[in-house]
Structures are given as structure tokens and as C-alpha cells.
Amino acid sequence: MARLTYPNYSSHCGWNAMLPAREARAALEGDIRVRYAVIGAGYTGVAAAWRLAELDPTAEIVLLESGSVGEGSSARNSGFLGRRVMPKDASDDMAAKAQILSRYQAEGFDWLKDRIDAHGIDCQLKRTGYIRTAATERGRAVVEAARDIARKNAIPHEVLSRLDLERRIGTAYYTIGLHLEDNYLLQPAALIRGLADALPSQVTLHENTPVLAMRHDDKWRLETPNGVVTADKVVLATNGFITKFGYLKSRLVTIYTYAAVTAAMPDADSRWAGADADWGVLPSHRLGTTLRRIGDNRLMVRSLYSYEDELDEPRVIRALRTRFERRWPALRHVPFEYVWGGTTALTMNGSPWWGRVDEDLYASGGCNGGGIVKGTLLGKHMAEMMTGHGDQSELFASLGLANWIAPEPFRAMGFRVISAYERHRAGLEM
Ligand SMILES: Cc1cc2nc3c(=O)[nH]c(=O)nc-3n(C[C@H](O)[C@H](O)[C@H](O)COP(=O)(O)OP(=O)(O)OC[C@H]3O[C@@H](n4cnc5c(N)ncnc54)[C@H](O)[C@@H]3O)c2cc1C
């Protein structure tokens, strides 16, 4: 079997670099035999391993991570999460659907929150809400539709004018904003590191241990650089990299998206970040730009997508600087201190794919831009499914399953065409 590829980023994760150094757990050395092997120590894999330990307390569980925890996508993201799901439109049908989904979203969120509290994980979780913003007429219509949905469903919100936005987040770039109060921001590297370090004792985490090949005879054999894991059951919690194992190729697309954080700004500059101590901005178009204030004196910009491969750094920096300087022309002199890319898995219909993919082999991926809570939720439920606990039928029915995507070369061509069209529609929301 050809060697599997795994994430190999060209730069470090900025969120991780802003934290004190952490010592990675030892790589696997030698051969081991376990009941469960979970591949990938992101939110999905950690939740799956943790829940397996709760449900099968005598089982030995190994969690294998190709890199180090704090350097994967679970740390590279923007740290937005919520406890409820907004209905997609203002109809009664969507309101009813969103109510069911919100119950599951709350379950995933509360699972994380309980562990944050129980283990004192200092991930700066704050209920700041986030602001959906628009700079274009098309974007304004999206924000106004979101306002109508929030009104109809009694979701706490505030409509912000250009002046309100300028005062609160320091940029007059946007013409309208919708502050949705019931949402949270956190430091994603601190959360995933904290969770991995608090795993139950029967879960052994090996970092810097990529699975290079996998085969099934009577058991699963996972080949890593310095040892083989023999396991009864295996979970692929590698998100977009599930496809490298030969599974879900017609369901998931792996994409890269990029972020930058400024150098710490002196007081004279940081007043440009506005009066709100903590804030996060989500765009009105899916190819738009996400923004955050980080601490007293830094700003973060997340934007730009690429298909399957990471873009070279100069190109990423140029694109992110354009977006940053458009919004804060007075901060042109402020350099970026951290710039990084991260992968996630997209699906055509926005639904994830999770469940059994082969004999004693399970996979979960495709949480699109919402994997902190959804990855956690699905990891937890997958462990329940594997051990015969609970009933997943309502969750399957309400989330749906990722639908079929055309194979290569049509897929890459389709991605290029759709992203060119969407970039055009996004315009200044980028
Ligand atoms: C820039 C950016 C911003 C984002 N913003 C948000 C946000 O604000 N909120 C939100 O909820 N989501 C956001 N996301 C999406 C979110 O990060 C993902 O949905 C989430 O990380 C998925 O978690 P996961 O555990 O399923 O996968 P991952 O976090 O990708 O974890 C999978 C792990 O598997 C490991 N792996 C892969 N192959 C192998 C192998 N062969 N052997 C061993 N290990 C392997 C990888 O190293 C990785 O650590 C963002 C993503 C990016 C890139």
C-alpha cells in the first residue's frame, strides 16, 4: 500500500505560538495491541476516545496524532462557536429543524464546557456573541434576512449601523452588522491542548505518530514509523484526510483556509480595534473574511481558500494584507506576526459524513466551518454507536449525510468554476 499522506503545514499555528510551550506526548515506539485505535487528535478524535473510555472502562484505547496537538486544524481555526443553530430561513419548518439541531449543538457545547470547567482549561471561553457584517448590497440583504430570522425566533440580537460598528470594532468598512449575542469565542489551541492533556487514563495519546498504512485481516493493523498498532476497532478522525485512507472520497473535499494575527500594537494603534474588549466578525458571504480582536492589542484576519494544496506564504500574506488594510487603512504600518493555513473538509450539501465505513472501521468528517462543537458531538456519538449505546437515528435524520461529489478531474474543475463565481459574488466581503 502507498504511504498515506497527512497534514504537513509550512508554518506554525499562531494560536499555539501565542501560548507557553507544551511538551508533546511521546511518539509510539514498538508494537501494541488495543481494543480501540483513534486516528487524529482533533475535536472529533479526542471526543471519540474520551467517550469510548467512559463507555468501555476496561478497554485500552490509543489516540494517534501525526503532528503535535496544538498544531492541527483544531488549533488553527478562528475559535467561533455557538450553543444554538440559527434556522436557515424564517419559515416554521426551518424553525422546527433548528430547534432539534440546537438541542444537539447544546449537547456538544456543554460536553466541551463541562470539561473546560472540570479540568480548569484556560481557553478564554467568553460569551461575546459575534457580528455578521456586510460591506456590499448583496451582503446587506443576507444580514437583513438573518435579522428577520432572529426576530421571528426570538434570538437575542442587535442591529448595528456603520457608526456603531466603527465605534465597537474600529472599522467603518461595513454598512450594517447583526450582533448575535448567544455565541462564544475562545483560544482554539488552548482548548484542544487542554482536552488532550486531560484525557482519561486509559487513553494513551501518541503525538508525532502518523499512520502510514492500514490493513485489515482478522484485526486492523496500523503502521506508524516506529511501531504497529493492532486494534479491534478503528476510528478515522482525520477530517479531510479520511480520503487519504481511501474512504469518503466521493463525499469530502479538503480545502485550506488562512489566517494572520498582527504584532501587538501600542496603545495609540490599538484604539483602532474599537471600544469592545472582545469581538468577532463573520462575513455575510461564505468566501468572505472573518475578523477577531485578540486580547488588548492584536487583530486577526481569516480569509482565502485553496483546494487540496496549501498556497505559498508570500501569496497568502499579500491576500490577507489587502483584506486587513482595506478595513484598517490607518494600521498599514502594523505587521503580521503570525500567518498560517489550516485544512478543513467541505461537503456539497453542508452535512457531515459519519458512521461505519468498513468492517470495524468508523469515520467522521465534513463539519465544514463548525467543527469545534460538531466534531465533538459526532466524535461522542460515534463512540456511542460503536459500543451499542444510545440511538443515533434522530441525529442522522436532522443533520443529514454528506451527498455525492463528482470524482476527479471534474471535482477540481468544479471547485475552480464555483469558487471563481463565488469570489465574484463575494466582492468586497472578501
Ligand atoms: C483557518 C480555519 C478557521 C476555522 N474556523 C472555525 C471556527 O471559527 N469555528 C469552528 O467550529 N470551526 C472552524 N474551522 C473548522 C475546524 O477547525 C474543523 O472543523 C475542525 O478542526 C475539525 O476537527 P476534526 O477533529 O474533525 O479534524 P482536525 O482538527 O483536522 O483533526 C484531525 C487530526 O488528524 C490528524 N491526522 C491526519 N492524518 C493523519 C494520519 N495519517 N495519522 C495520524 N493523524 C493524522 C491531523 O494532524 C489532525 O490533527 C476552521 C478551520 C480553519 C482551517
The ligand as a Tripos MOL2 file, in Angstrom:
@<TRIPOS>MOLECULE
LIG
   53    58     1     0     0
SMALL
NO_CHARGES

@<TRIPOS>ATOM
      1 C1         -8.4780   28.7700    9.4050 C.3       1 LIG1
      2 C2         -9.6610   27.9680    9.8870 C.ar      1 LIG1
      3 C3        -10.6790   28.6060   10.5920 C.ar      1 LIG1
      4 C4        -11.7560   27.8650   11.0940 C.ar      1 LIG1
      5 N1        -12.6470   28.4740   11.9390 N.ar      1 LIG1
      6 C5        -13.5350   27.7400   12.6500 C.ar      1 LIG1
      7 C6        -14.3080   28.3080   13.7040 C.ar      1 LIG1
      8 O1        -14.2100   29.5100   13.9960 O.2       1 LIG1
      9 N2        -15.1640   27.5060   14.3800 N.ar      1 LIG1
     10 C7        -15.2770   26.1560   14.1230 C.ar      1 LIG1
     11 O2        -16.0730   25.4680   14.7800 O.2       1 LIG1
     12 N3        -14.5380   25.5770   13.1360 N.ar      1 LIG1
     13 C8        -13.6690   26.3260   12.4160 C.ar      1 LIG1
     14 N4        -12.8710   25.7290   11.4700 N.ar      1 LIG1
     15 C9        -13.0520   24.2910   11.1690 C.3       1 LIG1
     16 C10       -12.4680   23.4080   12.2710 C.3       1 LIG1
     17 O3        -11.1240   23.7200   12.5350 O.3       1 LIG1
     18 C11       -12.5820   21.9500   11.8550 C.3       1 LIG1
     19 O4        -13.9470   21.6870   11.5500 O.3       1 LIG1
     20 C12       -12.1160   21.0450   12.9950 C.3       1 LIG1
     21 O5        -10.7360   21.2090   13.2170 O.3       1 LIG1
     22 C13       -12.4520   19.6050   12.6770 C.3       1 LIG1
     23 O6        -11.9930   18.8210   13.7420 O.3       1 LIG1
     24 P1        -11.5510   17.3190   13.4880 P.3       1 LIG1
     25 O7        -11.0930   16.7800   14.7840 O.co2     1 LIG1
     26 O8        -12.6530   16.6080   12.7870 O.co2     1 LIG1
     27 O9        -10.3610   17.4280   12.4320 O.3       1 LIG1
     28 P2         -8.8910   18.0600   12.6300 P.3       1 LIG1
     29 O10        -8.9280   19.1810   13.5820 O.co2     1 LIG1
     30 O11        -8.3640   18.3140   11.2680 O.co2     1 LIG1
     31 O12        -8.1100   16.8760   13.3080 O.3       1 LIG1
     32 C14        -7.6990   15.7560   12.5560 C.3       1 LIG1
     33 C15        -6.3180   15.3720   13.0260 C.3       1 LIG1
     34 O13        -5.9220   14.1940   12.3210 O.3       1 LIG1
     35 C16        -4.5170   14.2520   12.1470 C.3       1 LIG1
     36 N5         -4.1540   13.3200   11.0550 N.ar      1 LIG1
     37 C17        -4.4190   13.4120    9.7220 C.ar      1 LIG1
     38 N6         -3.9120   12.3650    9.0550 N.ar      1 LIG1
     39 C18        -3.3200   11.5590    9.9870 C.ar      1 LIG1
     40 C19        -2.6270   10.3110    9.9140 C.ar      1 LIG1
     41 N7         -2.4120    9.6620    8.7530 N.pl3     1 LIG1
     42 N8         -2.1550    9.7660   11.0780 N.ar      1 LIG1
     43 C20        -2.3620   10.3900   12.2800 C.ar      1 LIG1
     44 N9         -3.0160   11.5840   12.3840 N.ar      1 LIG1
     45 C21        -3.4910   12.1520   11.2640 C.ar      1 LIG1
     46 C22        -4.2650   15.7120   11.8100 C.3       1 LIG1
     47 O14        -2.9320   16.0880   12.0690 O.3       1 LIG1
     48 C23        -5.2670   16.4280   12.7210 C.3       1 LIG1
     49 O15        -4.6930   16.8950   13.9200 O.3       1 LIG1
     50 C24       -11.8370   26.4630   10.8560 C.ar      1 LIG1
     51 C25       -10.8340   25.8290   10.1040 C.ar      1 LIG1
     52 C26        -9.7530   26.5610    9.6310 C.ar      1 LIG1
     53 C27        -8.6890   25.8500    8.8500 C.3       1 LIG1
@<TRIPOS>BOND
     1     1     2 1
     2     2     3 ar
     3     2    52 ar
     4     3     4 ar
     5     4     5 ar
     6     4    50 ar
     7     5     6 ar
     8     6     7 ar
     9     6    13 1
    10     7     8 2
    11     7     9 ar
    12     9    10 ar
    13    10    11 2
    14    10    12 ar
    15    12    13 ar
    16    13    14 ar
    17    14    15 1
    18    14    50 ar
    19    15    16 1
    20    16    17 1
    21    16    18 1
    22    18    19 1
    23    18    20 1
    24    20    21 1
    25    20    22 1
    26    22    23 1
    27    23    24 1
    28    24    25 2
    29    24    26 1
    30    24    27 1
    31    27    28 1
    32    28    29 2
    33    28    30 1
    34    28    31 1
    35    31    32 1
    36    32    33 1
    37    33    34 1
    38    33    48 1
    39    34    35 1
    40    35    36 1
    41    35    46 1
    42    36    37 ar
    43    36    45 ar
    44    37    38 ar
    45    38    39 ar
    46    39    40 ar
    47    39    45 ar
    48    40    41 1
    49    40    42 ar
    50    42    43 ar
    51    43    44 ar
    52    44    45 ar
    53    46    47 1
    54    46    48 1
    55    48    49 1
    56    50    51 ar
    57    51    52 ar
    58    52    53 1
@<TRIPOS>SUBSTRUCTURE
     1 LIG1         1 GROUP 0 **** ****
